[in-house]
Amino acid sequence: MANRVRYFSLNEDVKGGSWYLGDPLDDAGHELEDIWEFTEGRPVRSTGHLKFPIREPGRRLDYSAAGVAMTPVLHIRVATLFAELAPDDVQLLPADITDCPEQYVVLVATKLIRCIDDEASEEILRWKPEDGRPERVGQYRSVAGLRIDPAKVGDAKVFRTWGWKGALIVSEDIKTAVERANATGAQFEEV
């Protein structure tokens, strides 16, 4: 019997004393039209160098979930692991962080997979007609204790979950590589 691949949600380990990055800006320092495009689970058009302001100064992190959209921002040494282990699943976009000379990138998961296991997840709420959002009826409104069905993932190692795009999912080998690199800011929860 083959070993079952395990998957993990990658989140920022929020600790006091660490920096907090704001929403991405364009080359000229203007707000982007769509800050959510980096978390949609599809490739994005190149936007040049993105800029991230530091909203709260503190210790630099190797992995940050920046701004309202929780855009994944990685130090280049961590991003290299993703590029090596999951080249078909990620897009890396250059990023500059205010007053930080080190190289960072935005990690875009380019796959969106319909794999949430409604029965195994702790609590699933869906939009209903009475919620007054007809365009959202049937979609996930809330997902607590997320669990996925690994049989629906295929060979993806980095992806977003269809219907609940806030979850950035990585395979166990990526989790292990990031932990071995002692990357700061990364926290994993098995899904």
NUSELUM-746867 format. One record per residue: residue in one letter; chain; x, z, y of N, C-alpha, C in turn; residue number from 1. Coordinates in nm, 4 decimals. Example, Ala and Ser with C-alpha at 12.3 -4.5 7.8 and 13.67 -1.06 7.14 Angstrom:
! NUSELUM-746867
a:A:1.3190:0.7800:-0.5690:1.2300:0.7800:-0.4500:1.3200:0.7800:-0.3300:1 .
s:A:1.2850:0.7080:-0.2250:1.3670:0.7140:-0.1060:1.2900:0.7870:0.0030:2 .
END
This chain:
! NUSELUM-746867
m:A:0.0845:0.0000:-0.1181:0.0000:0.0000:0.0000:0.0892:0.0000:0.1246:1 .
a:A:0.0602:-0.0888:0.2175:0.1391:-0.0977:0.3404:0.1077:0.0221:0.4306:2 .
n:A:0.2079:0.0631:0.5054:0.1867:0.1720:0.5994:0.0939:0.1268:0.7105:3 .
r:A:0.0044:0.2132:0.7496:-0.0875:0.1847:0.8586:-0.0128:0.1998:0.9915:4 .
v:A:-0.0269:0.1000:1.0780:0.0344:0.1075:1.2101:-0.0452:0.2074:1.2938:5 .
r:A:0.0259:0.2926:1.3631:-0.0387:0.3899:1.4513:-0.0262:0.3416:1.5950:6 .
y:A:-0.1266:0.3750:1.6760:-0.1297:0.3333:1.8153:-0.1507:0.4538:1.9051:7 .
f:A:-0.1015:0.4397:2.0298:-0.1039:0.5497:2.1239:-0.1427:0.5007:2.2620:8 .
s:A:-0.2170:0.5828:2.3321:-0.2466:0.5571:2.4723:-0.1259:0.6071:2.5523:9 .
l:A:-0.0751:0.5221:2.6407:0.0385:0.5588:2.7257:-0.0153:0.5991:2.8622:10 .
n:A:0.0163:0.7203:2.9025:-0.0300:0.7752:3.0298:0.0868:0.8367:3.1039:11 .
e:A:0.0673:0.8600:3.2319:0.1694:0.9286:3.3096:0.1591:1.0777:3.2841:12 .
d:A:0.2717:1.1390:3.2544:0.2801:1.2832:3.2362:0.2912:1.3439:3.3757:13 .
v:A:0.1792:1.3855:3.4288:0.1744:1.4347:3.5664:0.2266:1.5779:3.5708:14 .
k:A:0.3357:1.5944:3.6439:0.3955:1.7273:3.6590:0.4298:1.7490:3.8053:15 .
g:A:0.4169:1.8711:3.8488:0.4546:1.9047:3.9853:0.6011:1.8721:4.0093:16 .
g:A:0.6312:1.8254:4.1280:0.7691:1.7939:4.1626:0.8065:1.6489:4.1386:17 .
s:A:0.7197:1.5723:4.0736:0.7460:1.4303:4.0517:0.6783:1.3489:4.1613:18 .
w:A:0.7315:1.2292:4.1850:0.6717:1.1436:4.2864:0.5364:1.0912:4.2433:19 .
y:A:0.4598:1.0449:4.3413:0.3336:0.9784:4.3149:0.3351:0.8502:4.3967:20 .
l:A:0.3192:0.7376:4.3271:0.3245:0.6078:4.3930:0.1846:0.5630:4.4346:21 .
g:A:0.1768:0.4957:4.5495:0.0507:0.4431:4.6006:0.0200:0.3066:4.5430:22 .
d:A:-0.0852:0.2444:4.5946:-0.1267:0.1116:4.5500:-0.0221:0.0072:4.5872:23 .
p:A:-0.0113:-0.0995:4.5061:0.0871:-0.2033:4.5342:0.0530:-0.2807:4.6612:24 .
l:A:0.1582:-0.3259:4.7287:0.1467:-0.4083:4.8487:0.2186:-0.5400:4.8235:25 .
d:A:0.1879:-0.6430:4.9029:0.2567:-0.7709:4.8874:0.3922:-0.7674:4.9579:26 .
d:A:0.4639:-0.8805:4.9534:0.5972:-0.8908:5.0159:0.5988:-0.8454:5.1611:27 .
a:A:0.4907:-0.8748:5.2321:0.4836:-0.8427:5.3744:0.4344:-0.7002:5.4003:28 .
g:A:0.4047:-0.6258:5.2926:0.3589:-0.4886:5.3089:0.2096:-0.4753:5.3303:29 .
h:A:0.1336:-0.5823:5.3008:-0.0119:-0.5795:5.3153:-0.0789:-0.5421:5.1834:30 .
e:A:-0.1987:-0.4841:5.1949:-0.2759:-0.4516:5.0752:-0.3090:-0.5789:4.9984:31 .
l:A:-0.3118:-0.5680:4.8672:-0.3458:-0.6824:4.7833:-0.4971:-0.7004:4.7790:32 .
e:A:-0.5397:-0.8256:4.7577:-0.6817:-0.8539:4.7444:-0.7417:-0.7833:4.6230:33 .
d:A:-0.6662:-0.7813:4.5132:-0.7172:-0.7247:4.3883:-0.6122:-0.6353:4.3236:34 .
i:A:-0.6200:-0.5053:4.3511:-0.5220:-0.4129:4.2925:-0.5462:-0.3911:4.1436:35 .
w:A:-0.6627:-0.4327:4.0941:-0.6989:-0.4114:3.9545:-0.6434:-0.5191:3.8618:36 .
e:A:-0.5949:-0.6308:3.9162:-0.5535:-0.7427:3.8308:-0.4410:-0.7061:3.7345:37 .
f:A:-0.3636:-0.6048:3.7655:-0.2508:-0.5667:3.6796:-0.2946:-0.4849:3.5585:38 .
t:A:-0.4207:-0.4459:3.5551:-0.4717:-0.3635:3.4450:-0.5890:-0.4301:3.3733:39 .
e:A:-0.6053:-0.5600:3.3901:-0.7187:-0.6335:3.3329:-0.6950:-0.6814:3.1895:40 .
g:A:-0.5721:-0.6719:3.1399:-0.5450:-0.7171:3.0035:-0.5291:-0.8676:2.9927:41 .
r:A:-0.4735:-0.9280:3.0972:-0.4467:-1.0721:3.0969:-0.3270:-1.0985:3.1882:42 .
p:A:-0.2581:-1.2123:3.1667:-0.1457:-1.2444:3.2565:-0.1950:-1.2607:3.4005:43 .
v:A:-0.1073:-1.2316:3.4956:-0.1409:-1.2496:3.6370:-0.0512:-1.3569:3.6972:44 .
r:A:-0.1025:-1.4176:3.8042:-0.0195:-1.5124:3.8782:0.0938:-1.4338:3.9420:45 .
s:A:0.2086:-1.4944:3.9466:0.3216:-1.4277:4.0106:0.2887:-1.4027:4.1572:46 .
t:A:0.3123:-1.2841:4.2024:0.2815:-1.2482:4.3404:0.4077:-1.2173:4.4197:47 .
g:A:0.5228:-1.2582:4.3693:0.6467:-1.2222:4.4365:0.6797:-1.0766:4.4095:48 .
h:A:0.7655:-1.0214:4.4899:0.8001:-0.8802:4.4750:0.6850:-0.7940:4.5244:49 .
l:A:0.6420:-0.7033:4.4416:0.5413:-0.6059:4.4822:0.6141:-0.4868:4.5438:50 .
k:A:0.5478:-0.4211:4.6351:0.6059:-0.3035:4.6989:0.5140:-0.1844:4.6738:51 .
f:A:0.5747:-0.0710:4.6429:0.4976:0.0509:4.6191:0.5445:0.1598:4.7145:52 .
p:A:0.4532:0.2106:4.7958:0.4898:0.3243:4.8801:0.4900:0.4523:4.7969:53 .
i:A:0.5686:0.5465:4.8393:0.5686:0.6779:4.7737:0.4680:0.7639:4.8503:54 .
r:A:0.3582:0.7977:4.7836:0.2523:0.8782:4.8466:0.2913:1.0261:4.8503:55 .
e:A:0.3555:1.0720:4.7443:0.4060:1.2087:4.7401:0.5486:1.2027:4.6901:56 .
p:A:0.6441:1.2445:4.7721:0.7838:1.2402:4.7278:0.8100:1.3414:4.6170:57 .
g:A:0.9138:1.3139:4.5406:0.9518:1.4041:4.4330:1.0490:1.3361:4.3398:58 .
r:A:1.0640:1.3924:4.2228:1.1565:1.3399:4.1227:1.1098:1.2014:4.0781:59 .
r:A:1.2024:1.1063:4.0741:1.1715:0.9707:4.0295:1.1372:0.9711:3.8809:60 .
l:A:1.0410:0.8864:3.8451:0.9997:0.8750:3.7055:1.0336:0.7368:3.6514:61 .
d:A:1.0569:0.7309:3.5207:1.0797:0.6027:3.4538:0.9482:0.5312:3.4259:62 .
y:A:0.8386:0.6075:3.4151:0.7055:0.5505:3.3963:0.6109:0.6180:3.4933:63 .
s:A:0.5407:0.5371:3.5721:0.4404:0.5886:3.6658:0.3139:0.5057:3.6540:64 .
a:A:0.2012:0.5701:3.6775:0.0728:0.5016:3.6881:0.0369:0.5061:3.8357:65 .
a:A:0.0621:0.3958:3.9069:0.0565:0.3940:4.0526:-0.0822:0.3654:4.1084:66 .
g:A:-0.1173:0.4421:4.2093:-0.2369:0.4165:4.2871:-0.3673:0.4363:4.2124:67 .
v:A:-0.4733:0.3914:4.2761:-0.6079:0.4056:4.2227:-0.6243:0.3319:4.0899:68 .
a:A:-0.5646:0.2134:4.0797:-0.5787:0.1317:3.9581:-0.4867:0.1774:3.8453:69 .
m:A:-0.4012:0.2758:3.8738:-0.3069:0.3270:3.7742:-0.2206:0.2135:3.7175:70 .
t:A:-0.1634:0.1358:3.8074:-0.0770:0.0240:3.7721:0.0511:0.0764:3.7086:71 .
p:A:0.0854:0.0301:3.5870:0.2078:0.0778:3.5213:0.3341:0.0255:3.5910:72 .
v:A:0.4171:0.1186:3.6372:0.5436:0.0864:3.7020:0.6540:0.1507:3.6198:73 .
l:A:0.7499:0.0679:3.5748:0.8555:0.1155:3.4856:0.9937:0.0886:3.5429:74 .
h:A:1.0833:0.1821:3.5182:1.2248:0.1585:3.5477:1.2697:0.0445:3.4574:75 .
i:A:1.3614:-0.0362:3.5041:1.4039:-0.1552:3.4299:1.4566:-0.1209:3.2905:76 .
r:A:1.5202:-0.0067:3.2735:1.5734:0.0269:3.1404:1.4613:0.0499:3.0389:77 .
v:A:1.3463:0.0991:3.0843:1.2315:0.1183:2.9960:1.1582:-0.0144:2.9780:78 .
a:A:1.1462:-0.0906:3.0853:1.0799:-0.2210:3.0779:1.1507:-0.3132:2.9794:79 .
t:A:1.2815:-0.3022:2.9710:1.3591:-0.3845:2.8773:1.3153:-0.3592:2.7331:80 .
l:A:1.2820:-0.2353:2.7007:1.2347:-0.2029:2.5657:1.1045:-0.2775:2.5349:81 .
f:A:1.0141:-0.2807:2.6312:0.8875:-0.3524:2.6133:0.9130:-0.5023:2.5957:82 .
a:A:1.0032:-0.5561:2.6768:1.0342:-0.6996:2.6692:1.0966:-0.7362:2.5349:83 .
e:A:1.1777:-0.6472:2.4803:1.2436:-0.6737:2.3517:1.1491:-0.6561:2.2338:84 .
l:A:1.0649:-0.5523:2.2377:0.9796:-0.5189:2.1235:0.8434:-0.5895:2.1245:85 .
a:A:0.7976:-0.6314:2.2419:0.6644:-0.6936:2.2509:0.6638:-0.8091:2.3513:86 .
p:A:0.7536:-0.9061:2.3345:0.7658:-1.0129:2.4351:0.6395:-1.0959:2.4547:87 .
d:A:0.5556:-1.1066:2.3529:0.4335:-1.1865:2.3642:0.3156:-1.1078:2.4209:88 .
d:A:0.3354:-0.9791:2.4445:0.2257:-0.8920:2.4863:0.2370:-0.8419:2.6298:89 .
v:A:0.3507:-0.8706:2.6956:0.3726:-0.8141:2.8291:0.4220:-0.9192:2.9278:90 .
q:A:0.3945:-0.8914:3.0534:0.4472:-0.9677:3.1660:0.5098:-0.8636:3.2582:91 .
l:A:0.6326:-0.8886:3.3011:0.7024:-0.7949:3.3879:0.7181:-0.8580:3.5254:92 .
l:A:0.6716:-0.7877:3.6283:0.6769:-0.8380:3.7652:0.7688:-0.7495:3.8476:93 .
p:A:0.8602:-0.8088:3.9247:0.9524:-0.7281:4.0045:0.8795:-0.6408:4.1057:94 .
a:A:0.9302:-0.5201:4.1226:0.8681:-0.4248:4.2151:0.9751:-0.3487:4.2922:95 .
d:A:0.9473:-0.3245:4.4175:1.0334:-0.2422:4.5018:0.9582:-0.1150:4.5351:96 .
i:A:1.0285:-0.0042:4.5295:0.9689:0.1238:4.5650:1.0375:0.1727:4.6913:97 .
t:A:0.9593:0.2121:4.7879:1.0091:0.2566:4.9173:1.1259:0.3541:4.9012:98 .
d:A:1.2362:0.3228:4.9688:1.3552:0.4091:4.9714:1.4135:0.4396:4.8341:99 .
c:A:1.3937:0.3504:4.7385:1.4494:0.3687:4.6042:1.5327:0.2449:4.5703:100 .
p:A:1.6642:0.2624:4.5552:1.7501:0.1470:4.5294:1.7459:0.0964:4.3843:101 .
e:A:1.6885:0.1747:4.2949:1.6880:0.1354:4.1540:1.5833:0.0274:4.1278:102 .
q:A:1.6045:-0.0480:4.0191:1.5161:-0.1598:3.9871:1.3968:-0.1138:3.9038:103 .
y:A:1.2774:-0.1514:3.9497:1.1524:-0.1212:3.8808:1.0733:-0.2497:3.8618:104 .
v:A:0.9786:-0.2453:3.7673:0.8893:-0.3589:3.7441:0.7483:-0.3066:3.7174:105 .
v:A:0.6516:-0.3957:3.7391:0.5140:-0.3687:3.6988:0.4984:-0.4231:3.5584:106 .
l:A:0.4420:-0.3425:3.4707:0.4145:-0.3842:3.3331:0.2693:-0.4295:3.3246:107 .
v:A:0.2485:-0.5564:3.2886:0.1148:-0.6095:3.2696:0.0954:-0.6335:3.1201:108 .
a:A:-0.0014:-0.5652:3.0614:-0.0383:-0.5933:2.9223:-0.1231:-0.7202:2.9261:109 .
t:A:-0.0811:-0.8231:2.8549:-0.1459:-0.9546:2.8657:-0.2545:-0.9784:2.7616:110 .
k:A:-0.2826:-0.8772:2.6812:-0.3869:-0.8919:2.5787:-0.4969:-0.7880:2.5997:111 .
l:A:-0.6198:-0.8339:2.5799:-0.7380:-0.7496:2.5892:-0.8070:-0.7597:2.4539:112 .
i:A:-0.8167:-0.6470:2.3824:-0.8648:-0.6505:2.2443:-0.9891:-0.5634:2.2286:113 .
r:A:-1.0887:-0.6209:2.1649:-1.2142:-0.5484:2.1380:-1.1924:-0.4656:2.0112:114 .
c:A:-1.1526:-0.3392:2.0291:-1.1135:-0.2587:1.9131:-1.1552:-0.1124:1.9212:115 .
i:A:-1.2307:-0.0738:2.0240:-1.2716:0.0666:2.0340:-1.3646:0.0991:1.9174:116 .
d:A:-1.3339:0.2087:1.8503:-1.4162:0.2562:1.7391:-1.5160:0.3576:1.7956:117 .
d:A:-1.6379:0.3106:1.8212:-1.7396:0.3958:1.8826:-1.7706:0.5192:1.7984:118 .
e:A:-1.7737:0.5021:1.6681:-1.8089:0.6143:1.5784:-1.6983:0.7193:1.5721:119 .
a:A:-1.5727:0.6764:1.5711:-1.4617:0.7704:1.5582:-1.4232:0.8353:1.6912:120 .
s:A:-1.4570:0.7710:1.8030:-1.4263:0.8286:1.9340:-1.5124:0.9528:1.9559:121 .
e:A:-1.4600:1.0455:2.0348:-1.5287:1.1726:2.0578:-1.6640:1.1534:2.1260:122 .
e:A:-1.6663:1.0762:2.2350:-1.7921:1.0529:2.3063:-1.7870:0.9177:2.3762:123 .
i:A:-1.8900:0.8383:2.3536:-1.9027:0.7069:2.4156:-2.0329:0.7039:2.4943:124 .
l:A:-2.0241:0.6674:2.6211:-2.1446:0.6471:2.7016:-2.1433:0.5035:2.7501:125 .
r:A:-2.2579:0.4387:2.7419:-2.2715:0.3007:2.7890:-2.3701:0.2966:2.9054:126 .
w:A:-2.3515:0.1969:2.9913:-2.4430:0.1770:3.1024:-2.5798:0.1368:3.0473:127 .
k:A:-2.6853:0.1936:3.1061:-2.8230:0.1647:3.0649:-2.8982:0.1024:3.1827:128 .
p:A:-3.0087:0.0325:3.1563:-3.0856:-0.0291:3.2649:-3.1248:0.0710:3.3746:129 .
e:A:-3.1577:0.1924:3.3354:-3.2001:0.2924:3.4343:-3.0867:0.3423:3.5241:130 .
d:A:-2.9626:0.3054:3.4934:-2.8490:0.3452:3.5773:-2.8403:0.2629:3.7058:131 .
g:A:-2.9205:0.1544:3.7141:-2.9233:0.0757:3.8363:-2.8057:-0.0192:3.8548:132 .
r:A:-2.7352:-0.0487:3.7492:-2.6219:-0.1429:3.7547:-2.6445:-0.2498:3.6492:133 .
p:A:-2.7387:-0.3432:3.6727:-2.7759:-0.4409:3.5699:-2.6587:-0.5238:3.5191:134 .
e:A:-2.5599:-0.5478:3.6034:-2.4425:-0.6260:3.5613:-2.3537:-0.5505:3.4627:135 .
r:A:-2.3742:-0.4204:3.4491:-2.2892:-0.3381:3.3616:-2.3602:-0.2928:3.2342:136 .
v:A:-2.4896:-0.3203:3.2213:-2.5678:-0.2730:3.1060:-2.4986:-0.3116:2.9743:137 .
g:A:-2.4813:-0.2121:2.8874:-2.4183:-0.2333:2.7573:-2.2688:-0.2092:2.7574:138 .
q:A:-2.2056:-0.2104:2.8751:-2.0614:-0.1864:2.8833:-2.0335:-0.0363:2.8773:139 .
y:A:-1.9079:-0.0033:2.8484:-1.8690:0.1377:2.8446:-1.8759:0.1980:2.9841:140 .
r:A:-1.9358:0.3141:2.9916:-1.9408:0.3898:3.1166:-1.8369:0.5015:3.1125:141 .
s:A:-1.8200:0.5568:2.9934:-1.7239:0.6649:2.9743:-1.6780:0.6635:2.8283:142 .
v:A:-1.5499:0.6900:2.8097:-1.4947:0.7017:2.6747:-1.4084:0.8273:2.6714:143 .
a:A:-1.4461:0.9225:2.5889:-1.3686:1.0453:2.5724:-1.3180:1.0491:2.4284:144 .
g:A:-1.1958:1.0963:2.4111:-1.1393:1.1033:2.2766:-1.1304:0.9653:2.2135:145 .
l:A:-1.0760:0.8702:2.2881:-1.0673:0.7302:2.2448:-1.0017:0.7162:2.1074:146 .
r:A:-1.0666:0.6385:2.0230:-1.0103:0.5982:1.8941:-1.0332:0.4485:1.8804:147 .
i:A:-0.9358:0.3811:1.8218:-0.9491:0.2371:1.8016:-0.9509:0.2064:1.6524:148 .
d:A:-0.9937:0.0863:1.6193:-0.9911:0.0370:1.4818:-0.8669:-0.0507:1.4689:149 .
p:A:-0.7589:0.0001:1.4069:-0.6344:-0.0757:1.3966:-0.6517:-0.2107:1.3270:150 .
a:A:-0.7521:-0.2239:1.2421:-0.7750:-0.3500:1.1712:-0.8124:-0.4629:1.2674:151 .
k:A:-0.8588:-0.4284:1.3871:-0.9001:-0.5293:1.4846:-0.7886:-0.5674:1.5819:152 .
v:A:-0.6741:-0.5027:1.5702:-0.5665:-0.5217:1.6672:-0.4792:-0.6431:1.6370:153 .
g:A:-0.4684:-0.6812:1.5117:-0.3784:-0.7916:1.4769:-0.2342:-0.7484:1.4912:154 .
d:A:-0.1504:-0.8358:1.5465:-0.0083:-0.8025:1.5575:0.0320:-0.7561:1.6977:155 .
a:A:-0.0648:-0.7268:1.7823:-0.0344:-0.6819:1.9190:0.0338:-0.5452:1.9167:156 .
k:A:0.1304:-0.5287:2.0078:0.2012:-0.4019:2.0199:0.1719:-0.3329:2.1532:157 .
v:A:0.1242:-0.4107:2.2503:0.0868:-0.3578:2.3816:-0.0401:-0.4304:2.4235:158 .
f:A:-0.1445:-0.3540:2.4601:-0.2696:-0.4193:2.4984:-0.3609:-0.3234:2.5725:159 .
r:A:-0.4648:-0.3806:2.6301:-0.5737:-0.3055:2.6913:-0.6938:-0.3145:2.5983:160 .
t:A:-0.7803:-0.2149:2.6039:-0.9000:-0.2156:2.5205:-1.0151:-0.2805:2.5965:161 .
w:A:-1.0807:-0.3759:2.5309:-1.1946:-0.4425:2.5918:-1.3012:-0.3388:2.6242:162 .
g:A:-1.3550:-0.3483:2.7440:-1.4625:-0.2588:2.7848:-1.4154:-0.1280:2.8463:163 .
w:A:-1.2895:-0.0924:2.8232:-1.2335:0.0316:2.8785:-1.0877:0.0029:2.9111:164 .
k:A:-1.0686:-0.0757:3.0172:-0.9367:-0.1309:3.0492:-0.8378:-0.0276:3.1020:165 .
g:A:-0.8855:0.0911:3.1339:-0.7950:0.1945:3.1821:-0.6969:0.2416:3.0759:166 .
a:A:-0.7269:0.2138:2.9515:-0.6390:0.2575:2.8423:-0.5300:0.1526:2.8180:167 .
l:A:-0.4054:0.1936:2.8303:-0.2903:0.1095:2.7969:-0.2422:0.1565:2.6602:168 .
i:A:-0.2538:0.0694:2.5601:-0.2244:0.1077:2.4221:-0.0930:0.0458:2.3772:169 .
v:A:-0.0111:0.1262:2.3082:0.1162:0.0787:2.2549:0.1275:0.1176:2.1070:170 .
s:A:0.2044:0.0389:2.0341:0.2275:0.0674:1.8926:0.3294:0.1804:1.8783:171 .
e:A:0.3347:0.2358:1.7594:0.4233:0.3496:1.7347:0.5705:0.3153:1.7569:172 .
d:A:0.6125:0.1921:1.7239:0.7542:0.1587:1.7443:0.7903:0.1566:1.8927:173 .
i:A:0.6982:0.1189:1.9774:0.7255:0.1232:2.1217:0.7291:0.2686:2.1688:174 .
k:A:0.6345:0.3485:2.1236:0.6348:0.4913:2.1571:0.7684:0.5543:2.1193:175 .
t:A:0.8137:0.5274:1.9983:0.9396:0.5843:1.9498:1.0575:0.5393:2.0363:176 .
a:A:1.0619:0.4112:2.0711:1.1719:0.3584:2.1538:1.1723:0.4231:2.2920:177 .
v:A:1.0557:0.4402:2.3517:1.0461:0.5014:2.4844:1.0889:0.6483:2.4770:178 .
e:A:1.0485:0.7172:2.3724:1.0889:0.8575:2.3563:1.2394:0.8690:2.3328:179 .
r:A:1.2964:0.7806:2.2512:1.4415:0.7835:2.2266:1.5212:0.7579:2.3539:180 .
a:A:1.4646:0.6801:2.4445:1.5308:0.6504:2.5714:1.5159:0.7665:2.6707:181 .
n:A:1.4465:0.8722:2.6285:1.4217:0.9885:2.7147:1.3582:0.9490:2.8473:182 .
a:A:1.2635:0.8568:2.8415:1.1965:0.8100:2.9621:1.1111:0.9208:3.0221:183 .
t:A:1.1314:0.9455:3.1493:1.0534:1.0472:3.2178:0.9185:0.9892:3.2609:184 .
g:A:0.8178:1.0722:3.2596:0.6854:1.0320:3.3060:0.5934:0.9781:3.1981:185 .
a:A:0.6450:0.9450:3.0805:0.5621:0.8857:2.9755:0.5040:0.9938:2.8845:186 .
q:A:0.3745:0.9837:2.8616:0.3054:1.0764:2.7726:0.2174:0.9927:2.6796:187 .
f:A:0.2153:1.0283:2.5521:0.1426:0.9500:2.4520:0.0366:1.0337:2.3834:188 .
e:A:-0.0763:0.9698:2.3554:-0.1829:1.0349:2.2806:-0.2306:0.9374:2.1740:189 .
e:A:-0.2300:0.9816:2.0492:-0.2694:0.8914:1.9407:-0.4159:0.8517:1.9542:190 .
v:A:-0.4405:0.7234:1.9328:-0.5767:0.6720:1.9411:-0.6170:0.6125:1.8073:191 .
END
